[in-house]
Amino acid sequence: MKIEKERLTAELMVSLALKKDLKTSGQLNFDCGNLTYKLLTDLSADSTSGGQTVSNKTYCFDVRLKDGRIYQIVK
């Protein structure tokens, strides 16, 4: 049960990070641990109908929780 809670915490941290304007790499700090990230792929393209940019970026996230558990998530 504790491992599932920690995994969900890591997933939530990644979800919150993805709502930010992420750069090529960086670190975000949370009360429950920290998260480092790096951009793996950037397939963003401008849409010709409507002038909107479609973001298709893939990041690798390393989540280190305060209890020492580490998760790697690619999104």
GROMACS elastic network, one bead per residue, 0.5 to 0.9 nm:
[ bonds ]
;  ai    aj funct       b0    kb
    1     4     6  0.51923   500
    1     5     6  0.63341   500
    1     6     6  0.87668   500
    2     5     6  0.50831   500
    2     6     6  0.62469   500
    2     7     6  0.86735   500
    3     6     6  0.50603   500
    3     7     6  0.61635   500
    3     8     6  0.86182   500
    4     7     6  0.50738   500
    4     8     6  0.61841   500
    4     9     6  0.85622   500
    5     8     6  0.51230   500
    5     9     6  0.61372   500
    5    10     6  0.86974   500
    6    10     6  0.62406   500
    6    11     6  0.86518   500
    6    65     6  0.78323   500
    6    69     6  0.80273   500
    7    10     6  0.50900   500
    7    11     6  0.62365   500
    7    12     6  0.86378   500
    7    71     6  0.74926   500
    8    12     6  0.60997   500
    8    13     6  0.85949   500
    9    12     6  0.50735   500
    9    13     6  0.62427   500
    9    14     6  0.87479   500
    9    32     6  0.82221   500
    9    65     6  0.85826   500
   10    13     6  0.51037   500
   10    14     6  0.63614   500
   10    15     6  0.86971   500
   10    33     6  0.89760   500
   10    35     6  0.86661   500
   10    63     6  0.61591   500
   10    64     6  0.81884   500
   10    65     6  0.76696   500
   10    70     6  0.87206   500
   10    71     6  0.68866   500
   10    72     6  0.88212   500
   10    73     6  0.84253   500
   11    14     6  0.51428   500
   11    15     6  0.61900   500
   11    16     6  0.86898   500
   11    63     6  0.89037   500
   11    73     6  0.78573   500
   12    16     6  0.61639   500
   12    17     6  0.85287   500
   13    16     6  0.51748   500
   13    17     6  0.61610   500
   13    18     6  0.87187   500
   13    30     6  0.78205   500
   13    34     6  0.85867   500
   13    35     6  0.75167   500
   13    63     6  0.79085   500
   14    18     6  0.61831   500
   14    19     6  0.88474   500
   14    35     6  0.78440   500
   14    61     6  0.70878   500
   14    63     6  0.80912   500
   14    73     6  0.78289   500
   14    75     6  0.84102   500
   15    18     6  0.52222   500
   15    19     6  0.67243   500
   16    19     6  0.53601   500
   16    20     6  0.71598   500
   17    20     6  0.54486   500
   17    21     6  0.82979   500
   17    22     6  0.75067   500
   17    28     6  0.75810   500
   17    35     6  0.84895   500
   18    21     6  0.74747   500
   18    22     6  0.71632   500
   18    75     6  0.87772   500
   19    22     6  0.83430   500
   22    25     6  0.74171   500
   22    26     6  0.77591   500
   22    37     6  0.86757   500
   22    38     6  0.89912   500
   22    39     6  0.86700   500
   23    26     6  0.68315   500
   23    37     6  0.89352   500
   23    38     6  0.80305   500
   23    39     6  0.76501   500
   24    37     6  0.80455   500
   24    38     6  0.56541   500
   24    39     6  0.50064   500
   24    40     6  0.84759   500
   24    59     6  0.87104   500
   25    36     6  0.74503   500
   25    37     6  0.52981   500
   25    39     6  0.61241   500
   25    59     6  0.87672   500
   26    35     6  0.84102   500
   26    36     6  0.56697   500
   26    37     6  0.55178   500
   26    38     6  0.67017   500
   27    34     6  0.71293   500
   27    35     6  0.55425   500
   27    37     6  0.62918   500
   28    33     6  0.89521   500
   28    34     6  0.58088   500
   28    35     6  0.51972   500
   28    36     6  0.63886   500
   28    37     6  0.84628   500
   29    32     6  0.83145   500
   29    33     6  0.63420   500
   29    35     6  0.63133   500
   29    36     6  0.87014   500
   30    33     6  0.52161   500
   30    34     6  0.55445   500
   30    35     6  0.78289   500
   31    34     6  0.79549   500
   31    66     6  0.83949   500
   32    64     6  0.86294   500
   32    65     6  0.58085   500
   32    66     6  0.56847   500
   32    67     6  0.85060   500
   33    63     6  0.73560   500
   33    64     6  0.55648   500
   33    67     6  0.82725   500
   33    68     6  0.87851   500
   34    62     6  0.83873   500
   34    63     6  0.60077   500
   34    64     6  0.54309   500
   34    65     6  0.65180   500
   34    66     6  0.79885   500
   35    61     6  0.65942   500
   35    62     6  0.56347   500
   35    64     6  0.62267   500
   35    65     6  0.84689   500
   36    60     6  0.83424   500
   36    61     6  0.57558   500
   36    62     6  0.52522   500
   36    63     6  0.65930   500
   36    64     6  0.84471   500
   37    59     6  0.64883   500
   37    60     6  0.55332   500
   37    62     6  0.62532   500
   37    63     6  0.86364   500
   38    58     6  0.87206   500
   38    59     6  0.55624   500
   38    60     6  0.55025   500
   38    61     6  0.68558   500
   38    62     6  0.89839   500
   39    42     6  0.73990   500
   39    57     6  0.72540   500
   39    58     6  0.60906   500
   39    60     6  0.65111   500
   40    57     6  0.75132   500
   40    58     6  0.53835   500
   40    59     6  0.52200   500
   40    60     6  0.65549   500
   40    74     6  0.88548   500
   41    56     6  0.80486   500
   41    57     6  0.55269   500
   41    58     6  0.50833   500
   41    59     6  0.71426   500
   42    55     6  0.77879   500
   42    56     6  0.60943   500
   42    58     6  0.65490   500
   42    59     6  0.89485   500
   43    54     6  0.86566   500
   43    55     6  0.70383   500
   43    56     6  0.50968   500
   43    57     6  0.60105   500
   43    58     6  0.85294   500
   44    53     6  0.69316   500
   44    54     6  0.55845   500
   44    57     6  0.66874   500
   45    52     6  0.86904   500
   45    53     6  0.57950   500
   45    54     6  0.55044   500
   45    55     6  0.68615   500
   45    56     6  0.79748   500
   46    49     6  0.89070   500
   46    51     6  0.65426   500
   46    52     6  0.59926   500
   46    54     6  0.62134   500
   46    55     6  0.87990   500
   47    50     6  0.65845   500
   47    51     6  0.54545   500
   47    52     6  0.53190   500
   47    53     6  0.58019   500
   47    54     6  0.67313   500
   48    51     6  0.56422   500
   48    52     6  0.76572   500
   49    52     6  0.75946   500
   57    75     6  0.80592   500
   58    74     6  0.69195   500
   58    75     6  0.53081   500
   59    73     6  0.82827   500
   59    74     6  0.56841   500
   59    75     6  0.54301   500
   60    72     6  0.70605   500
   60    73     6  0.59262   500
   60    75     6  0.66164   500
   61    71     6  0.80012   500
   61    72     6  0.55873   500
   61    73     6  0.50930   500
   61    74     6  0.60592   500
   61    75     6  0.79015   500
   62    70     6  0.69842   500
   62    71     6  0.58428   500
   62    73     6  0.65697   500
   62    74     6  0.88243   500
   63    69     6  0.82443   500
   63    70     6  0.55638   500
   63    71     6  0.50644   500
   63    72     6  0.62184   500
   63    73     6  0.78291   500
   64    67     6  0.82237   500
   64    68     6  0.63875   500
   64    69     6  0.60023   500
   64    71     6  0.66251   500
   64    72     6  0.88877   500
   65    68     6  0.55054   500
   65    69     6  0.54664   500
   65    70     6  0.63489   500
   65    71     6  0.83379   500
   66    69     6  0.74033   500
